[in-house]
Amino acid sequence: MTHRAEDIMVAVLAKVTGLVVTGTNVSRGRSQPVETVPALTLEQGEDLIPDGINNLAVVDRALSIRVIAYVKSNAQFDTALNLIREEVYAALMSDRTQGLPNIVLDTYPMGDDDPELSGDAEKNIGRQVINFEIHYRHSLTNAGA
Amino acid sequence: MWLFFIKGKKMSVEDAADLASFFDTDEHAVVAVIESVNVSGVFDNDYIDALDVSGTVPMFTCAATDLYAIVPAVGRGTTAVINSVSYIIENIKNDGTGVAILILSEA
């Protein structure tokens, strides 16, 4: 049995893989630079218990997820990032349980960071972080159940 | 590489013949085709990691006199073809000793 956060990360990774712009250029927890763009990387963030423990049966958590979009182009870089943001938003908000209705309570868009631009490489590189928070529930005695 | 610093002043130690030998295509130099004119210089395309994306930094170093004499209209936006790849000149850095460094992006 895995921690339910792992189930959610796997589900979210599947949801953002195969989008029109970024296709299969999707990775999770990447520590090395991205080689093929446009691309997405998925990062797990804090996994809080916002309301504390007030139920002896279950724990409700809020898992932060960062989807990071990368583009390399001499065209308008934020236009390319906006296309990706639209697709990622639709992918994660069309089913707010992420296909895990027995685990996920809801998915909340948490806003996106400023788009970043670098002109240091052979083409302009753009990056933007897309933030979500996924609320889920697990047993008080077992985070995998 | 190109300079001596004496009492805080930057001095060139190369004359035109020295620069010609530096940018000799029989040595390390290659030919860039700029506005249909051949200019000899050294092409670098080092690896870079910018915003967590792999890339390269294309630049072309040549004698400034050659560049401006042969291609007087060269400037930002001019196309340069090097090793069969088209680049756009994004910036020209003249180092004050007769050497020009063209900062490039892929077209």
gemmi code that builds the backbone of each chain (N, CA, C; Angstrom):
import gemmi

chains = {
    "A": [
        ("MET", (0.849, -1.186, 0.000), (0.000, 0.000, 0.000), (0.894, 1.249, 0.000)),
        ("THR", (0.553, 2.217, -0.813), (1.363, 3.437, -0.896), (0.637, 4.594, -0.225)),
        ("HIS", (1.414, 5.556, 0.154), (0.832, 6.799, 0.692), (-0.123, 7.364, -0.363)),
        ("ARG", (-1.217, 7.881, 0.074), (-2.198, 8.376, -0.905), (-1.671, 9.570, -1.685)),
        ("ALA", (-0.692, 10.270, -1.138), (-0.066, 11.341, -1.908), (0.604, 10.777, -3.159)),
        ("GLU", (1.171, 9.592, -3.034), (1.807, 8.951, -4.192), (0.745, 8.595, -5.238)),
        ("ASP", (-0.380, 8.072, -4.802), (-1.472, 7.773, -5.748), (-1.884, 9.036, -6.507)),
        ("ILE", (-1.945, 10.143, -5.786), (-2.372, 11.401, -6.420), (-1.318, 11.887, -7.415)),
        ("MET", (-0.051, 11.813, -7.027), (1.008, 12.260, -7.941), (0.993, 11.445, -9.234)),
        ("VAL", (0.798, 10.143, -9.082), (0.752, 9.276, -10.266), (-0.441, 9.646, -11.147)),
        ("ALA", (-1.583, 9.921, -10.514), (-2.781, 10.280, -11.275), (-2.606, 11.614, -12.001)),
        ("VAL", (-2.017, 12.581, -11.306), (-1.811, 13.899, -11.917), (-0.808, 13.803, -13.070)),
        ("LEU", (0.228, 13.012, -12.880), (1.211, 12.829, -13.958), (0.533, 12.270, -15.209)),
        ("ALA", (-0.357, 11.319, -15.015), (-1.080, 10.749, -16.160), (-1.981, 11.791, -16.808)),
        ("LYS", (-2.591, 12.648, -15.991), (-3.514, 13.656, -16.534), (-2.783, 14.686, -17.418)),
        ("VAL", (-1.541, 15.014, -17.080), (-0.848, 16.064, -17.836), (0.095, 15.485, -18.894)),
        ("THR", (0.070, 14.166, -19.057), (0.871, 13.535, -20.103), (0.008, 13.351, -21.352)),
        ("GLY", (0.540, 13.751, -22.497), (-0.197, 13.609, -23.750), (-0.984, 14.839, -24.151)),
        ("LEU", (-0.761, 15.948, -23.497), (-1.434, 17.183, -23.915), (-0.902, 17.621, -25.279)),
        ("VAL", (-1.662, 18.462, -25.963), (-1.334, 18.791, -27.357), (0.042, 19.458, -27.474)),
        ("VAL", (0.303, 20.431, -26.626), (1.547, 21.208, -26.784), (2.753, 20.458, -26.244)),
        ("THR", (2.631, 19.880, -25.076), (3.797, 19.287, -24.421), (3.917, 17.783, -24.641)),
        ("GLY", (2.857, 17.137, -25.103), (2.926, 15.713, -25.444), (3.447, 14.865, -24.300)),
        ("THR", (4.427, 14.033, -24.627), (4.984, 13.118, -23.617), (6.250, 13.681, -22.976)),
        ("ASN", (6.537, 14.944, -23.233), (7.710, 15.572, -22.597), (7.342, 15.989, -21.175)),
        ("VAL", (7.058, 15.003, -20.374), (6.582, 15.236, -19.010), (7.415, 14.372, -18.063)),
        ("SER", (7.866, 14.972, -16.993), (8.634, 14.198, -16.018), (8.265, 14.657, -14.621)),
        ("ARG", (8.581, 13.805, -13.686), (8.221, 14.073, -12.283), (9.484, 14.123, -11.433)),
        ("GLY", (9.557, 15.121, -10.567), (10.678, 15.219, -9.644), (12.016, 15.285, -10.329)),
        ("ARG", (12.077, 15.992, -11.436), (13.306, 16.022, -12.226), (14.357, 16.881, -11.524)),
        ("SER", (15.599, 16.386, -11.509), (16.682, 17.139, -10.876), (17.668, 17.687, -11.891)),
        ("GLN", (17.581, 17.236, -13.116), (18.493, 17.698, -14.163), (17.733, 18.596, -15.137)),
        ("PRO", (18.450, 19.422, -15.897), (17.759, 20.310, -16.840), (16.924, 19.543, -17.866)),
        ("VAL", (15.861, 20.176, -18.312), (15.005, 19.608, -19.345), (15.720, 19.726, -20.687)),
        ("GLU", (15.670, 18.668, -21.484), (16.375, 18.678, -22.766), (15.448, 18.941, -23.940)),
        ("THR", (14.247, 18.383, -23.892), (13.316, 18.517, -25.012), (12.133, 19.370, -24.580)),
        ("VAL", (11.901, 20.440, -25.285), (10.816, 21.351, -24.965), (9.932, 21.568, -26.194)),
        ("PRO", (8.676, 21.999, -26.027), (8.001, 22.343, -24.776), (7.840, 21.124, -23.870)),
        ("ALA", (7.845, 21.387, -22.572), (7.814, 20.277, -21.621), (7.124, 20.710, -20.333)),
        ("LEU", (6.784, 19.693, -19.549), (6.227, 19.904, -18.210), (7.034, 19.080, -17.225)),
        ("THR", (7.235, 19.633, -16.041), (7.713, 18.811, -14.940), (6.717, 18.955, -13.796)),
        ("LEU", (6.644, 17.903, -12.997), (5.692, 17.842, -11.896), (6.466, 17.742, -10.594)),
        ("GLU", (6.155, 18.623, -9.653), (6.838, 18.605, -8.363), (5.825, 18.520, -7.230)),
        ("GLN", (6.117, 17.640, -6.299), (5.278, 17.524, -5.109), (5.714, 18.570, -4.094)),
        ("GLY", (4.732, 19.263, -3.510), (5.038, 20.272, -2.506), (4.624, 19.835, -1.115)),
        ("GLU", (4.355, 20.805, -0.285), (3.984, 20.487, 1.097), (2.661, 19.741, 1.141)),
        ("ASP", (2.485, 18.985, 2.195), (1.306, 18.124, 2.339), (0.746, 18.361, 3.740)),
        ("LEU", (-0.026, 19.435, 3.852), (-0.428, 19.936, 5.157), (-1.701, 19.275, 5.675)),
        ("ILE", (-1.914, 19.423, 6.970), (-3.178, 19.026, 7.605), (-3.792, 20.315, 8.124)),
        ("PRO", (-4.495, 21.053, 7.251), (-4.862, 22.438, 7.576), (-5.803, 22.575, 8.770)),
        ("ASP", (-6.650, 21.598, 8.995), (-7.620, 21.725, 10.083), (-7.197, 20.961, 11.331)),
        ("GLY", (-5.996, 20.391, 11.290), (-5.572, 19.602, 12.431), (-6.318, 18.282, 12.518)),
        ("ILE", (-6.048, 17.552, 13.569), (-6.726, 16.264, 13.767), (-7.949, 16.505, 14.640)),
        ("ASN", (-9.120, 16.459, 14.022), (-10.336, 16.649, 14.807), (-11.330, 15.527, 14.553)),
        ("ASN", (-10.792, 14.427, 14.064), (-11.631, 13.277, 13.800), (-10.775, 12.050, 14.080)),
        ("LEU", (-11.255, 11.136, 14.862), (-10.447, 9.982, 15.242), (-10.441, 8.884, 14.186)),
        ("ALA", (-11.097, 9.133, 13.049), (-11.124, 8.111, 12.005), (-10.282, 8.494, 10.790)),
        ("VAL", (-10.324, 9.780, 10.389), (-9.666, 10.160, 9.151), (-8.856, 11.445, 9.335)),
        ("VAL", (-7.942, 11.643, 8.379), (-7.150, 12.867, 8.324), (-7.382, 13.514, 6.964)),
        ("ASP", (-7.704, 14.799, 6.963), (-7.864, 15.535, 5.704), (-6.604, 16.356, 5.447)),
        ("ARG", (-6.049, 16.196, 4.271), (-4.796, 16.856, 3.918), (-4.964, 17.764, 2.701)),
        ("ALA", (-4.003, 18.675, 2.558), (-3.945, 19.559, 1.381), (-2.557, 19.417, 0.763)),
        ("LEU", (-2.498, 18.737, -0.365), (-1.232, 18.457, -1.048), (-0.981, 19.514, -2.130)),
        ("SER", (0.147, 20.201, -2.027), (0.513, 21.200, -3.050), (1.252, 20.517, -4.196)),
        ("ILE", (0.861, 20.881, -5.400), (1.490, 20.332, -6.604), (1.882, 21.488, -7.511)),
        ("ARG", (3.101, 21.429, -7.993), (3.600, 22.447, -8.925), (3.805, 21.794, -10.281)),
        ("VAL", (3.107, 22.302, -11.278), (3.337, 21.878, -12.661), (4.138, 23.005, -13.319)),
        ("ILE", (5.325, 22.686, -13.818), (6.206, 23.712, -14.368), (6.282, 23.544, -15.885)),
        ("ALA", (5.949, 24.617, -16.585), (5.942, 24.601, -18.049), (7.221, 25.248, -18.573)),
        ("TYR", (7.805, 24.632, -19.605), (9.031, 25.143, -20.222), (8.809, 25.279, -21.725)),
        ("VAL", (9.279, 26.383, -22.292), (9.250, 26.552, -23.741), (10.595, 27.122, -24.186)),
        ("LYS", (10.936, 26.860, -25.428), (12.138, 27.457, -26.028), (11.749, 27.913, -27.428)),
        ("SER", (11.750, 29.190, -27.645), (11.258, 29.704, -28.917), (11.659, 31.158, -29.067)),
        ("ASN", (11.844, 31.584, -30.302), (12.065, 33.008, -30.538), (10.749, 33.749, -30.761)),
        ("ALA", (9.639, 32.977, -30.774), (8.321, 33.608, -30.867), (7.940, 34.139, -29.478)),
        ("GLN", (6.785, 34.760, -29.394), (6.334, 35.336, -28.118), (6.242, 34.238, -27.064)),
        ("PHE", (7.116, 34.294, -26.078), (7.237, 33.152, -25.169), (6.030, 33.014, -24.248)),
        ("ASP", (5.421, 34.142, -23.847), (4.297, 33.996, -22.922), (3.039, 33.505, -23.633)),
        ("THR", (2.961, 33.714, -24.935), (1.852, 33.118, -25.690), (1.943, 31.596, -25.644)),
        ("ALA", (3.149, 31.085, -25.823), (3.350, 29.627, -25.753), (3.042, 29.112, -24.347)),
        ("LEU", (3.464, 29.839, -23.338), (3.185, 29.410, -21.963), (1.685, 29.448, -21.671)),
        ("ASN", (0.987, 30.437, -22.216), (-0.457, 30.518, -21.983), (-1.199, 29.337, -22.592)),
        ("LEU", (-0.739, 28.874, -23.755), (-1.345, 27.685, -24.357), (-1.188, 26.477, -23.433)),
        ("ILE", (-0.001, 26.333, -22.901), (0.257, 25.203, -22.006), (-0.570, 25.335, -20.736)),
        ("ARG", (-0.630, 26.543, -20.178), (-1.389, 26.733, -18.933), (-2.855, 26.381, -19.125)),
        ("GLU", (-3.389, 26.750, -20.281), (-4.800, 26.441, -20.555), (-5.013, 24.927, -20.570)),
        ("GLU", (-4.103, 24.211, -21.205), (-4.255, 22.756, -21.306), (-4.103, 22.079, -19.946)),
        ("VAL", (-3.128, 22.537, -19.177), (-2.907, 21.927, -17.864), (-4.114, 22.180, -16.958)),
        ("TYR", (-4.634, 23.394, -17.005), (-5.787, 23.729, -16.172), (-6.967, 22.816, -16.509)),
        ("ALA", (-7.237, 22.672, -17.803), (-8.363, 21.821, -18.220), (-8.124, 20.379, -17.806)),
        ("ALA", (-6.901, 19.924, -17.917), (-6.601, 18.521, -17.592), (-6.848, 18.223, -16.123)),
        ("LEU", (-6.520, 19.164, -15.259), (-6.656, 18.889, -13.828), (-7.997, 19.321, -13.248)),
        ("MET", (-8.701, 20.222, -13.921), (-9.957, 20.715, -13.355), (-11.179, 20.059, -13.976)),
        ("SER", (-11.019, 19.294, -15.064), (-12.189, 18.657, -15.684), (-12.735, 17.543, -14.781)),
        ("ASP", (-11.862, 16.885, -14.056), (-12.291, 15.914, -13.050), (-11.510, 16.251, -11.786)),
        ("ARG", (-12.185, 16.909, -10.877), (-11.458, 17.451, -9.714), (-11.097, 16.371, -8.697)),
        ("THR", (-11.508, 15.128, -8.940), (-11.046, 14.023, -8.088), (-9.799, 13.369, -8.669)),
        ("GLN", (-9.381, 13.796, -9.832), (-8.220, 13.230, -10.522), (-8.391, 11.716, -10.764)),
        ("GLY", (-9.649, 11.307, -10.928), (-9.897, 9.889, -11.166), (-9.784, 9.046, -9.902)),
        ("LEU", (-9.709, 9.698, -8.747), (-9.574, 8.975, -7.467), (-10.691, 9.424, -6.523)),
        ("PRO", (-11.958, 9.079, -6.863), (-13.085, 9.616, -6.081), (-13.110, 9.136, -4.633)),
        ("ASN", (-12.450, 8.034, -4.344), (-12.444, 7.535, -2.964), (-11.313, 8.137, -2.126)),
        ("ILE", (-10.471, 8.926, -2.793), (-9.329, 9.514, -2.093), (-9.392, 11.042, -2.104)),
        ("VAL", (-9.573, 11.596, -3.316), (-9.475, 13.046, -3.486), (-10.828, 13.698, -3.219)),
        ("LEU", (-10.797, 14.723, -2.372), (-12.026, 15.464, -2.057), (-12.271, 16.563, -3.076)),
        ("ASP", (-11.181, 17.276, -3.457), (-11.342, 18.366, -4.426), (-9.962, 18.854, -4.887)),
        ("THR", (-9.968, 19.559, -5.997), (-8.738, 20.151, -6.534), (-8.962, 21.650, -6.674)),
        ("TYR", (-7.979, 22.413, -6.197), (-8.097, 23.873, -6.238), (-6.945, 24.478, -7.039)),
        ("PRO", (-7.247, 25.321, -8.018), (-6.165, 26.084, -8.661), (-5.672, 27.153, -7.688)),
        ("MET", (-4.362, 27.264, -7.539), (-3.784, 28.186, -6.554), (-3.056, 29.356, -7.201)),
        ("GLY", (-3.332, 29.572, -8.483), (-2.685, 30.672, -9.179), (-1.331, 30.267, -9.736)),
        ("ASP", (-0.857, 31.056, -10.671), (0.390, 30.733, -11.359), (1.427, 31.821, -11.083)),
        ("ASP", (2.693, 31.407, -11.034), (3.773, 32.363, -10.786), (4.004, 33.246, -12.021)),
        ("ASP", (4.835, 34.268, -11.851), (5.204, 35.117, -12.986), (5.902, 34.279, -14.057)),
        ("PRO", (5.620, 34.520, -15.329), (6.419, 33.854, -16.369), (7.844, 34.397, -16.341)),
        ("GLU", (8.806, 33.493, -16.535), (10.221, 33.884, -16.527), (10.781, 33.733, -17.931)),
        ("LEU", (11.706, 34.607, -18.286), (12.312, 34.577, -19.621), (13.816, 34.669, -19.487)),
        ("SER", (14.522, 33.841, -20.262), (15.980, 33.931, -20.351), (16.378, 34.029, -21.816)),
        ("GLY", (17.259, 34.961, -22.118), (17.803, 35.095, -23.473), (19.232, 34.609, -23.557)),
        ("ASP", (19.639, 33.772, -22.623), (21.039, 33.346, -22.562), (21.382, 32.230, -23.530)),
        ("ALA", (20.385, 31.490, -23.998), (20.678, 30.322, -24.831), (20.423, 30.632, -26.302)),
        ("GLU", (20.504, 29.571, -27.119), (20.406, 29.752, -28.566), (19.017, 30.224, -29.006)),
        ("LYS", (18.029, 30.001, -28.162), (16.692, 30.575, -28.364), (16.188, 31.032, -26.999)),
        ("ASN", (15.176, 31.878, -27.010), (14.623, 32.327, -25.739), (14.004, 31.143, -24.989)),
        ("ILE", (14.219, 31.115, -23.699), (13.655, 30.060, -22.852), (12.666, 30.702, -21.887)),
        ("GLY", (11.467, 30.114, -21.818), (10.446, 30.603, -20.904), (10.047, 29.514, -19.922)),
        ("ARG", (9.674, 29.929, -18.737), (9.267, 28.974, -17.702), (8.162, 29.606, -16.858)),
        ("GLN", (7.190, 28.790, -16.465), (6.141, 29.296, -15.575), (5.632, 28.162, -14.692)),
        ("VAL", (5.417, 28.484, -13.437), (4.949, 27.493, -12.470), (3.437, 27.631, -12.311)),
        ("ILE", (2.739, 26.494, -12.433), (1.286, 26.422, -12.320), (0.984, 25.659, -11.028)),
        ("ASN", (0.275, 26.294, -10.112), (0.104, 25.728, -8.769), (-1.305, 25.185, -8.543)),
        ("PHE", (-1.352, 24.020, -7.943), (-2.635, 23.423, -7.550), (-2.517, 22.903, -6.118)),
        ("GLU", (-3.678, 22.772, -5.498), (-3.722, 22.141, -4.177), (-4.806, 21.084, -4.221)),
        ("ILE", (-4.440, 19.891, -3.838), (-5.381, 18.770, -3.890), (-5.705, 18.321, -2.470)),
        ("HIS", (-6.991, 18.372, -2.151), (-7.441, 17.971, -0.817), (-7.853, 16.495, -0.858)),
        ("TYR", (-7.347, 15.736, 0.079), (-7.647, 14.309, 0.093), (-7.746, 13.813, 1.519)),
        ("ARG", (-8.140, 12.603, 1.638), (-8.422, 12.029, 2.970), (-7.772, 10.655, 3.081)),
        ("HIS", (-7.234, 10.380, 4.255), (-6.762, 9.016, 4.532), (-7.091, 8.644, 5.965)),
        ("SER", (-6.884, 7.418, 6.279), (-7.175, 6.916, 7.626), (-6.237, 7.554, 8.644)),
        ("LEU", (-6.717, 7.732, 9.843), (-5.866, 8.276, 10.898), (-4.687, 7.358, 11.182)),
        ("THR", (-4.879, 6.089, 11.005), (-3.826, 5.139, 11.360), (-2.989, 4.684, 10.174)),
        ("ASN", (-3.408, 5.030, 8.963), (-2.677, 4.549, 7.787), (-2.828, 5.553, 6.656)),
        ("ALA", (-1.718, 6.177, 6.255), (-1.775, 7.183, 5.186), (-1.979, 6.566, 3.812)),
        ("GLY", (-1.986, 5.248, 3.748), (-2.231, 4.587, 2.469), (-3.635, 4.028, 2.368)),
        ("ALA", (-4.456, 4.316, 3.340), (-5.817, 3.745, 3.327), (-6.841, 4.803, 3.747)),
    ],
    "B": [
        ("MET", (43.079, 37.019, -22.702), (43.656, 36.350, -23.857), (44.265, 37.345, -24.821)),
        ("TRP", (43.533, 38.451, -25.015), (43.994, 39.373, -26.038), (44.749, 40.571, -25.450)),
        ("LEU", (44.765, 40.670, -24.128), (45.142, 41.948, -23.549), (46.259, 41.841, -22.541)),
        ("PHE", (47.022, 42.932, -22.412), (47.869, 43.144, -21.248), (47.225, 44.264, -20.438)),
        ("PHE", (47.354, 44.193, -19.146), (46.910, 45.299, -18.318), (48.152, 45.915, -17.679)),
        ("ILE", (48.478, 47.153, -18.065), (49.653, 47.830, -17.547), (49.200, 49.115, -16.872)),
        ("LYS", (49.488, 49.215, -15.586), (49.110, 50.396, -14.818), (47.630, 50.731, -15.035)),
        ("GLY", (46.812, 49.699, -15.054), (45.381, 49.904, -15.129), (44.853, 50.230, -16.511)),
        ("LYS", (45.715, 50.280, -17.482), (45.235, 50.602, -18.831), (45.178, 49.331, -19.680)),
        ("LYS", (44.167, 49.259, -20.520), (43.995, 48.116, -21.401), (44.743, 48.390, -22.703)),
        ("MET", (45.645, 47.505, -23.071), (46.447, 47.749, -24.272), (46.320, 46.566, -25.222)),
        ("SER", (46.161, 46.831, -26.473), (46.138, 45.782, -27.476), (47.565, 45.359, -27.800)),
        ("VAL", (47.781, 44.073, -27.952), (49.113, 43.594, -28.300), (49.120, 42.951, -29.680)),
        ("GLU", (47.943, 42.981, -30.358), (47.880, 42.362, -31.672), (47.743, 43.417, -32.751)),
        ("ASP", (48.435, 43.175, -33.850), (48.182, 43.997, -35.014), (47.310, 43.189, -35.973)),
        ("ALA", (47.069, 43.756, -37.142), (46.168, 43.079, -38.079), (46.688, 41.702, -38.470)),
        ("ALA", (48.014, 41.582, -38.569), (48.586, 40.278, -38.938), (48.361, 39.250, -37.841)),
        ("ASP", (48.495, 39.699, -36.564), (48.239, 38.786, -35.451), (46.796, 38.297, -35.493)),
        ("LEU", (45.878, 39.248, -35.663), (44.464, 38.868, -35.691), (44.170, 37.936, -36.859)),
        ("ALA", (44.804, 38.210, -37.983), (44.589, 37.341, -39.154), (45.026, 35.918, -38.839)),
        ("SER", (46.116, 35.778, -38.095), (46.571, 34.424, -37.759), (45.623, 33.762, -36.749)),
        ("PHE", (45.073, 34.577, -35.831), (44.109, 34.017, -34.883), (42.876, 33.472, -35.615)),
        ("PHE", (42.463, 34.195, -36.626), (41.216, 33.850, -37.306), (41.474, 33.192, -38.657)),
        ("ASP", (42.506, 32.406, -38.705), (42.884, 31.672, -39.915), (42.047, 30.397, -39.989)),
        ("THR", (41.385, 30.208, -41.099), (40.548, 28.998, -41.229), (41.386, 27.730, -41.342)),
        ("ASP", (42.698, 27.875, -41.541), (43.552, 26.685, -41.491), (43.841, 26.285, -40.045)),
        ("GLU", (43.490, 27.155, -39.118), (43.672, 26.844, -37.696), (42.310, 26.534, -37.086)),
        ("HIS", (41.846, 27.335, -36.158), (40.588, 27.020, -35.459), (39.383, 27.794, -36.007)),
        ("ALA", (39.623, 28.684, -36.918), (38.524, 29.531, -37.391), (37.647, 28.810, -38.416)),
        ("VAL", (36.419, 29.301, -38.533), (35.490, 28.835, -39.562), (34.978, 30.071, -40.286)),
        ("VAL", (34.235, 29.827, -41.339), (33.695, 30.940, -42.116), (32.229, 31.151, -41.753)),
        ("ALA", (31.886, 32.388, -41.453), (30.491, 32.766, -41.295), (30.073, 33.541, -42.544)),
        ("VAL", (28.925, 33.191, -43.068), (28.398, 33.927, -44.215), (27.414, 34.962, -43.679)),
        ("ILE", (27.834, 36.225, -43.773), (27.026, 37.319, -43.237), (26.675, 38.249, -44.389)),
        ("GLU", (25.391, 38.383, -44.653), (24.945, 39.204, -45.792), (25.674, 38.767, -47.079)),
        ("SER", (25.778, 37.460, -47.247), (26.401, 36.859, -48.446), (27.904, 37.089, -48.532)),
        ("VAL", (28.510, 37.561, -47.456), (29.955, 37.791, -47.441), (30.594, 36.838, -46.434)),
        ("ASN", (31.762, 36.279, -46.796), (32.463, 35.368, -45.892), (33.312, 36.148, -44.887)),
        ("VAL", (33.142, 35.813, -43.612), (33.949, 36.415, -42.547), (34.550, 35.263, -41.735)),
        ("SER", (35.874, 35.313, -41.520), (36.535, 34.256, -40.751), (36.516, 34.602, -39.262)),
        ("GLY", (36.310, 33.577, -38.453), (36.309, 33.798, -37.012), (36.184, 32.474, -36.287)),
        ("VAL", (36.197, 32.547, -34.970), (36.103, 31.347, -34.139), (34.670, 31.226, -33.634)),
        ("PHE", (34.089, 30.060, -33.868), (32.702, 29.805, -33.451), (32.701, 28.965, -32.177)),
        ("ASP", (31.985, 29.434, -31.183), (31.808, 28.677, -29.935), (30.320, 28.415, -29.745)),
        ("ASN", (30.007, 27.273, -29.171), (28.604, 26.911, -28.941), (28.517, 26.089, -27.660)),
        ("ASP", (28.952, 26.690, -26.563), (29.064, 25.969, -25.295), (27.688, 25.625, -24.717)),
        ("TYR", (27.697, 24.609, -23.877), (26.485, 24.189, -23.168), (26.078, 25.244, -22.131)),
        ("ILE", (24.778, 25.395, -21.963), (24.272, 26.241, -20.882), (22.994, 25.613, -20.336)),
        ("ASP", (22.729, 25.878, -19.084), (21.471, 25.483, -18.452), (20.801, 26.784, -18.019)),
        ("ALA", (19.726, 27.156, -18.730), (19.017, 28.397, -18.419), (17.592, 28.060, -18.022)),
        ("LEU", (17.176, 28.516, -16.858), (15.836, 28.233, -16.334), (15.543, 26.733, -16.345)),
        ("ASP", (16.559, 25.955, -16.020), (16.440, 24.486, -15.944), (16.174, 23.838, -17.305)),
        ("VAL", (16.553, 24.502, -18.378), (16.438, 23.930, -19.717), (17.831, 23.914, -20.343)),
        ("SER", (18.194, 22.779, -20.935), (19.485, 22.666, -21.599), (19.499, 23.517, -22.867)),
        ("GLY", (20.639, 24.123, -23.122), (20.774, 24.907, -24.345), (22.223, 25.118, -24.677)),
        ("THR", (22.468, 25.961, -25.638), (23.825, 26.303, -26.030), (23.931, 27.817, -26.163)),
        ("VAL", (25.175, 28.300, -26.176), (25.433, 29.731, -26.302), (26.264, 29.963, -27.563)),
        ("PRO", (25.611, 30.151, -28.700), (26.388, 30.364, -29.925), (26.972, 31.777, -29.982)),
        ("MET", (28.263, 31.861, -30.264), (28.897, 33.168, -30.464), (30.035, 33.026, -31.455)),
        ("PHE", (30.312, 34.117, -32.121), (31.307, 34.116, -33.194), (32.264, 35.270, -32.941)),
        ("THR", (33.559, 34.944, -32.832), (34.577, 35.939, -32.524), (35.424, 36.189, -33.768)),
        ("CYS", (35.552, 37.446, -34.137), (36.291, 37.754, -35.364), (36.962, 39.126, -35.227)),
        ("ALA", (37.767, 39.461, -36.219), (38.398, 40.785, -36.229), (37.348, 41.833, -36.562)),
        ("ALA", (37.258, 42.866, -35.730), (36.229, 43.889, -35.944), (36.425, 44.610, -37.266)),
        ("THR", (37.673, 44.840, -37.631), (37.925, 45.549, -38.890), (37.428, 44.734, -40.070)),
        ("ASP", (37.675, 43.418, -40.016), (37.176, 42.554, -41.094), (35.662, 42.622, -41.163)),
        ("LEU", (35.058, 42.518, -40.001), (33.599, 42.467, -39.956), (32.986, 43.726, -40.555)),
        ("TYR", (33.433, 44.883, -40.091), (32.787, 46.121, -40.533), (33.232, 46.538, -41.930)),
        ("ALA", (34.471, 46.145, -42.333), (34.918, 46.482, -43.684), (34.192, 45.655, -44.724)),
        ("ILE", (34.019, 44.371, -44.380), (33.401, 43.478, -45.362), (31.884, 43.627, -45.342)),
        ("VAL", (31.352, 43.777, -44.138), (29.890, 43.835, -43.991), (29.538, 45.098, -43.215)),
        ("PRO", (29.570, 46.250, -43.850), (29.371, 47.491, -43.092), (28.003, 47.607, -42.435)),
        ("ALA", (27.006, 46.925, -42.968), (25.656, 47.081, -42.427), (25.341, 46.083, -41.328)),
        ("VAL", (26.343, 45.327, -40.895), (26.065, 44.288, -39.912), (25.573, 44.920, -38.615)),
        ("GLY", (24.633, 44.267, -37.985), (24.080, 44.782, -36.731), (23.062, 43.813, -36.173)),
        ("ARG", (22.367, 44.236, -35.170), (21.368, 43.375, -34.531), (20.306, 42.990, -35.552)),
        ("GLY", (20.039, 41.710, -35.662), (19.039, 41.221, -36.602), (19.615, 40.695, -37.892)),
        ("THR", (20.894, 40.957, -38.139), (21.534, 40.439, -39.350), (21.662, 38.917, -39.234)),
        ("THR", (21.478, 38.225, -40.363), (21.600, 36.766, -40.379), (23.048, 36.356, -40.642)),
        ("ALA", (23.509, 35.349, -39.918), (24.828, 34.754, -40.144), (24.640, 33.249, -40.274)),
        ("VAL", (25.219, 32.672, -41.325), (25.150, 31.221, -41.517), (26.512, 30.634, -41.180)),
        ("ILE", (26.535, 29.760, -40.192), (27.782, 29.154, -39.720), (27.570, 27.647, -39.648)),
        ("ASN", (28.453, 26.914, -40.308), (28.336, 25.446, -40.328), (26.930, 25.019, -40.778)),
        ("SER", (26.408, 25.724, -41.762), (25.101, 25.426, -42.373), (23.908, 25.703, -41.452)),
        ("VAL", (24.132, 26.373, -40.341), (23.034, 26.739, -39.436), (22.853, 28.252, -39.493)),
        ("SER", (21.593, 28.686, -39.604), (21.300, 30.120, -39.654), (21.129, 30.680, -38.254)),
        ("TYR", (21.822, 31.766, -38.000), (21.731, 32.450, -36.709), (21.344, 33.912, -36.938)),
        ("ILE", (20.746, 34.496, -35.931), (20.473, 35.927, -35.917), (21.476, 36.591, -34.973)),
        ("ILE", (22.096, 37.670, -35.429), (23.000, 38.414, -34.552), (22.142, 39.220, -33.568)),
        ("GLU", (22.276, 38.884, -32.281), (21.495, 39.560, -31.244), (22.242, 40.756, -30.668)),
        ("ASN", (23.572, 40.665, -30.680), (24.364, 41.753, -30.111), (25.785, 41.636, -30.647)),
        ("ILE", (26.482, 42.742, -30.709), (27.893, 42.741, -31.094), (28.675, 43.405, -29.977)),
        ("LYS", (29.636, 42.653, -29.426), (30.478, 43.198, -28.357), (31.864, 43.471, -28.931)),
        ("ASN", (32.201, 44.741, -29.031), (33.548, 45.113, -29.452), (34.393, 45.253, -28.187)),
        ("ASP", (35.518, 44.533, -28.140), (36.278, 44.537, -26.888), (37.290, 45.674, -26.797)),
        ("GLY", (37.357, 46.523, -27.812), (38.253, 47.668, -27.770), (39.664, 47.367, -28.227)),
        ("THR", (39.933, 46.111, -28.585), (41.278, 45.766, -29.069), (41.242, 45.268, -30.507)),
        ("GLY", (40.122, 45.502, -31.176), (40.010, 45.067, -32.566), (39.295, 43.750, -32.745)),
        ("VAL", (38.760, 43.218, -31.651), (38.057, 41.943, -31.723), (36.568, 42.181, -31.472)),
        ("ALA", (35.736, 41.557, -32.296), (34.284, 41.661, -32.127), (33.715, 40.279, -31.812)),
        ("ILE", (32.815, 40.242, -30.849), (32.140, 38.987, -30.492), (30.671, 39.130, -30.842)),
        ("LEU", (30.211, 38.279, -31.741), (28.808, 38.313, -32.152), (28.016, 37.361, -31.250)),
        ("ILE", (27.046, 37.886, -30.543), (26.163, 37.057, -29.724), (25.012, 36.623, -30.624)),
        ("LEU", (24.806, 35.321, -30.743), (23.883, 34.783, -31.744), (22.698, 34.065, -31.101)),
        ("SER", (21.608, 33.986, -31.868), (20.512, 33.076, -31.520), (20.162, 32.303, -32.773)),
        ("GLU", (19.614, 31.115, -32.593), (19.219, 30.323, -33.760), (18.025, 30.966, -34.439)),
        ("ALA", (18.098, 31.019, -35.747), (16.999, 31.641, -36.509), (15.783, 30.737, -36.501)),
    ],
}
model = gemmi.Model(1)
for chain_id, residues in chains.items():
    chain = gemmi.Chain(chain_id)
    for i, (resn, *xyz) in enumerate(residues, 1):
        res = gemmi.Residue()
        res.name, res.seqid = resn, gemmi.SeqId(i, " ")
        for name, pos in zip(("N", "CA", "C"), xyz):
            atom = gemmi.Atom()
            atom.name, atom.element = name, gemmi.Element(name[0])
            atom.pos, atom.b_iso = gemmi.Position(*pos), 0.0
            res.add_atom(atom)
        chain.add_residue(res)
    model.add_chain(chain)
structure = gemmi.Structure()
structure.add_model(model)
structure.setup_entities()
